[in-house]
Amino acid sequence: DTYQELFHRVQTRRLFPDGKTFVDATPRRDPAAILMAYRARARFTDAELKRFVRANFVVPEAGAAPAPSAERTTLKAHVAQLWPHLTREPVKPVTGGSALAMDKPFVVPGGRFREIYYWDSYFTMLGLADSGRPQLLRSMLDNFAHLIEVHGYVPNGARPYYLSRSQPPVFALMVELCELCGVCQVRDYLPHLLREHDFWMSGNQ
């Protein structure tokens, strides 16, 4: 574990109401230097430790929900308004952080869920298709293809702590959806489809 007793202390003292908060934090400097600075001080009160964490990490906050419209609207229009709020830019991992690489923009569930999840994203992609967002639809597919290239399968979610498990395999459905929407052809993703199939048929899950 990168942060060793610092991680244990932050989590067991429950400095943050959500145990996912600290594991998703991004270090502001070299992780080894942070751990050294922590060890250089014998004791921390909870308040002091929380200040130390915020000084040394970018602590994620739950995104604020978009303001409700004063006008009546349709469900489809409401969903369309959510896409910009839930879309994230590509991610380049940093040392000591917990985000997996995302080469293209992607859509997250929102709130405490700041990364993509496997089969949840299929239903997100159905919404993107219905909303007429082909470019973002293709970006989502390419991100999952990249995960298969790197890991041999799609993990439960785009964090290292999800790498030990997956979810019901729906990559083929994603590819089919994108082909139906005219943003790709199945043969473009045949290597990824075969590799994921091999993973699930290997019996090593």
Disulfide bonds with the S-S distance in Angstrom:
none
